[in-house]
Every structure is written in structure tokens, then in C-alpha cells.
Amino acid sequence: MIGALFLALGATSGALGAHALEDVLTAERLDSWATASLYLLVMGAALVGAHRQHASPNSRRALQAVAAGTVLFSASIMALV
């Protein structure tokens, strides 16, 4: 579920950066925004795939840690932009 949310957020934020923010942000900041969006997409796809493969409690905790790291990483970059 969270992986699908990351995919949606990554696609939406990528489109926002490519269209709405290109006249507002510098090239460096747009590059940072694109990095955060791409990370959301990649980790979203990884979480969707991993969720289908493993169901043990330890695997779920590991996936939750990955999800939390993804939120912290992408949100911190977007907040700095």
C-alpha cells in the first residue's frame, strides 16, 4: 500500500517539478526536486515488489524502516528546495 502511495507521489511531484516549478526554481533546485521524485518512484516500486515476496514479521519491520527512510529522505530534499 505505501509503495503504491510513493509511486503516486513520485509521479505527481515529478510532473509538478517538470511543469509548474521550472520557471520558479533554479536548475540546481529542480535537479534536487527531480532526485527526490525519482527516489520516491524507485523505492515505491521496490516496496511494491518486496511486499509481494515476503510476509514475515521481520520483513515487514524492514520494509517499514525502508518506507520511513524514504519519507525522511525525499521530504527533506523537497523541504530544502
C-alpha positions in Angstrom: 0.0 0.0 0.0 2.7 2.5 1.0 4.7 1.6 -2.1 1.7 2.5 -4.3 1.4 5.8 -2.5 5.1 6.5 -3.1 4.6 5.8 -6.8 1.7 8.2 -7.0 3.6 10.9 -5.1 6.7 10.4 -7.2 4.8 10.7 -10.4 2.9 13.7 -9.2 5.9 15.6 -7.7 7.9 14.8 -10.9 5.2 16.3 -13.1 4.9 19.3 -10.7 8.7 19.9 -10.9 8.8 19.5 -14.7 5.9 21.8 -15.4 4.8 24.1 -12.6 8.2 24.7 -10.9 10.5 25.0 -13.9 10.0 28.8 -14.1 10.2 29.2 -10.3 13.2 27.2 -9.3 16.9 27.3 -10.3 18.4 24.5 -12.3 20.1 23.1 -9.1 16.9 23.1 -7.1 15.0 21.5 -10.0 17.7 18.8 -10.1 17.2 18.2 -6.3 13.4 18.1 -6.8 13.9 15.5 -9.6 16.1 13.4 -7.3 13.5 13.3 -4.6 10.8 12.4 -7.1 12.9 9.7 -8.7 13.7 8.2 -5.3 10.0 8.1 -4.4 9.4 6.2 -7.7 12.2 3.8 -7.3 11.5 3.0 -3.6 7.8 2.8 -4.3 8.4 0.1 -7.0 10.8 -1.7 -4.7 8.3 -1.7 -1.8 5.5 -3.0 -4.0 7.7 -5.8 -5.3 9.1 -6.7 -1.9 5.7 -6.6 -0.2 4.6 -9.3 -2.6 7.5 -11.6 -1.8 7.8 -11.6 2.0 5.3 -11.7 4.8 7.4 -12.5 7.9 7.3 -10.0 10.8 11.0 -9.2 10.4 10.5 -8.5 6.7 7.6 -6.2 7.5 9.6 -4.3 10.0 12.4 -3.9 7.5 10.0 -2.6 4.8 8.6 -0.2 7.4 12.1 1.1 8.0 12.7 1.5 4.3 9.4 3.4 4.0 10.3 5.7 6.9 13.8 6.4 5.4 12.2 7.1 2.0 9.8 9.7 3.6 12.6 11.3 5.5 15.0 11.4 2.5 12.5 12.7 -0.1 10.7 15.1 2.3 13.9 16.6 3.5 15.1 17.3 -0.1 11.8 18.8 -1.1 11.7 20.9 2.0 15.1 22.3 1.2 14.0 23.2 -2.3 
